[in-house]
């Protein structure tokens, strides 16, 4: 009986394991927006929440239009696919030039100049951050306060020119 109870509790606990946050990099050039997001293929019409990292942070709603085979804009900045053409959702303005796209419709909380996204089951409070390395940007999502909480996602965006580094080790450390 004790073994059966442990098995049932294990299934219950496994059913409440946090869902991973799926995110990708959004780039808009000449009014054409593309998202690079790893993992299983996204369906046409999949909902995205788009957040900028510079303050004041802003949020857009977007949807996947279709999968695309290649993206010159992403290739120039060494961002791997798969790639998806996306558009702003009805009621949202044109998408930003560079942002983080999170899969799903996150609830948004604006606190001063920063945004927190509430998403997933169980609910996760997500904060976005970016910093510079010597030639690019590190974009990250955190489960709470950046650099102090658990990093959920990381991407690198190559700029192709020198910039002053602002990143800390937690921004890009493997396994963080």
C-alpha positions as CSV (number, residue, x, y, z in Angstrom):
1,X,0.0,0.0,0.0
2,X,2.8,2.4,0.9
3,X,4.5,1.8,-2.5
4,X,1.2,2.5,-4.3
5,X,0.8,5.8,-2.3
6,X,4.3,6.8,-3.3
7,X,3.6,6.0,-6.9
8,X,0.4,8.1,-6.9
9,X,2.2,11.0,-5.2
10,X,4.9,10.8,-7.8
11,X,2.4,11.0,-10.6
12,X,0.7,14.0,-9.0
13,X,4.0,15.8,-8.4
14,X,5.1,15.0,-12.0
15,X,1.8,16.5,-13.3
16,X,2.7,19.8,-11.6
17,X,6.2,20.1,-12.8
18,X,6.8,23.6,-14.3
19,X,6.4,23.9,-18.0
20,X,9.6,25.1,-19.7
21,X,9.4,28.6,-21.1
22,X,9.8,28.7,-24.8
23,X,11.2,31.9,-26.1
24,X,13.1,33.2,-29.1
25,X,14.6,36.3,-30.7
26,X,12.4,38.6,-32.8
27,X,14.0,40.8,-35.5
28,X,12.1,43.3,-37.7
29,X,13.7,44.7,-40.8
30,X,11.8,46.7,-43.5
31,X,8.5,46.0,-41.8
32,X,9.1,42.2,-41.9
33,X,9.2,40.4,-38.6
34,X,10.9,37.0,-38.0
35,X,11.2,35.0,-34.8
36,X,13.9,32.3,-34.3
37,X,12.6,29.8,-31.7
38,X,14.0,26.4,-31.0
39,X,11.9,23.3,-30.2
40,X,8.9,21.6,-31.7
41,X,7.4,23.3,-34.8
42,X,5.1,26.2,-34.0
43,X,1.7,26.2,-35.7
44,X,0.4,29.0,-37.8
45,X,-1.6,31.3,-35.6
46,X,0.4,30.4,-32.4
47,X,0.3,33.3,-29.9
48,X,3.4,35.1,-28.8
49,X,4.1,37.8,-26.2
50,X,6.9,40.1,-27.3
51,X,8.9,42.2,-24.8
52,X,11.7,44.7,-25.3
53,X,14.6,44.7,-22.9
54,X,15.5,48.4,-22.9
55,X,13.7,50.6,-20.4
56,X,11.0,51.5,-20.4
57,X,10.1,48.0,-21.4
58,X,7.2,47.5,-23.8
59,X,5.0,44.5,-24.7
60,X,3.3,43.5,-27.9
61,X,1.0,40.6,-28.9
62,X,2.0,38.7,-32.0
63,X,1.0,35.6,-34.0
64,X,2.9,33.2,-36.1
65,X,2.1,33.6,-39.8
66,X,4.1,30.7,-41.2
67,X,7.4,28.9,-40.9
68,X,10.1,30.2,-43.3
69,X,13.1,28.3,-44.5
70,X,15.7,31.0,-44.1
71,X,16.2,34.5,-42.7
72,X,18.9,36.9,-44.0
73,X,18.3,39.2,-41.0
74,X,18.9,36.3,-38.6
75,X,21.9,34.9,-40.5
76,X,23.6,38.3,-40.5
77,X,23.5,38.2,-36.7
78,X,24.3,34.5,-36.3
79,X,20.9,33.5,-34.9
80,X,20.0,29.9,-35.6
81,X,16.4,28.8,-36.6
82,X,13.9,27.4,-37.1
83,X,12.4,30.7,-38.3
84,X,8.9,32.0,-38.4
85,X,7.3,35.0,-40.0
86,X,5.2,36.8,-37.4
87,X,2.9,39.8,-37.4
88,X,1.4,41.9,-34.7
89,X,-1.9,40.8,-33.3
90,X,-5.0,42.9,-34.0
91,X,-4.8,45.9,-31.7
92,X,-1.0,45.9,-31.4
93,X,1.2,48.4,-33.2
94,X,4.1,47.4,-35.5
95,X,6.5,45.0,-33.8
96,X,9.9,46.4,-32.5
97,X,13.2,46.0,-34.3
98,X,14.7,43.7,-31.7
99,X,12.9,41.9,-28.8
100,X,12.3,38.6,-27.0
101,X,9.2,36.6,-28.1
102,X,7.7,34.2,-25.5
103,X,5.4,31.5,-26.7
104,X,1.9,32.0,-25.3
105,X,-0.3,34.9,-24.0
106,X,1.4,36.1,-20.9
107,X,-0.4,38.3,-18.4
108,X,1.6,41.6,-18.1
109,X,2.5,43.6,-15.0
110,X,4.2,47.0,-15.5
111,X,6.2,48.1,-12.5
112,X,7.9,51.5,-13.2
113,X,10.0,51.0,-16.3
114,X,10.1,47.2,-16.2
115,X,7.7,44.5,-17.2
116,X,6.9,41.1,-15.6
117,X,5.2,38.4,-17.6
118,X,3.1,35.8,-15.8
119,X,2.9,32.6,-17.8
120,X,2.8,28.8,-17.5
121,X,1.5,26.2,-15.1
122,X,2.4,26.6,-12.3
123,X,2.6,30.3,-12.9
124,X,6.1,31.8,-13.5
125,X,7.0,35.5,-13.2
126,X,9.3,36.3,-16.0
127,X,11.6,39.3,-16.4
128,X,13.6,40.1,-19.5
129,X,17.1,41.5,-19.6
130,X,19.8,42.4,-22.1
131,X,23.5,43.3,-21.8
132,X,26.4,43.7,-24.1
133,X,29.5,41.7,-24.5
134,X,32.4,42.9,-26.7
135,X,30.5,42.5,-30.1
136,X,27.0,41.5,-29.3
137,X,23.9,41.4,-27.0
138,X,23.0,38.7,-24.5
139,X,19.3,38.5,-24.1
140,X,17.9,36.6,-21.2
141,X,14.7,35.7,-19.4
142,X,14.7,35.1,-15.6
143,X,12.2,33.6,-13.1
144,X,12.2,36.7,-11.0
145,X,14.8,39.4,-10.5
146,X,17.5,39.2,-13.2
147,X,21.0,38.0,-12.1
148,X,19.6,36.8,-8.8
149,X,16.8,34.4,-9.9
150,X,17.0,31.4,-12.1
151,X,17.8,32.1,-15.8
152,X,15.2,30.5,-18.0
153,X,16.4,31.3,-21.4
154,X,19.4,32.9,-23.2
155,X,20.2,34.0,-26.7
156,X,23.2,35.8,-28.3
157,X,22.7,38.5,-31.0
158,X,25.9,39.4,-32.9
159,X,26.2,43.1,-33.7
160,X,29.3,43.0,-35.8
161,X,31.0,46.0,-34.2
162,X,32.7,46.7,-30.8
163,X,30.5,47.7,-27.9
164,X,31.4,48.3,-24.2
165,X,30.7,45.1,-22.2
166,X,28.0,45.4,-19.5
167,X,27.2,41.7,-18.9
168,X,27.9,39.8,-15.7
169,X,28.9,36.2,-15.6
170,X,25.3,35.0,-14.8
171,X,24.1,36.6,-18.0
172,X,25.8,34.0,-20.2
173,X,27.2,31.3,-17.9
174,X,26.3,27.8,-19.2
175,X,23.8,26.0,-16.9
176,X,22.8,29.2,-15.1
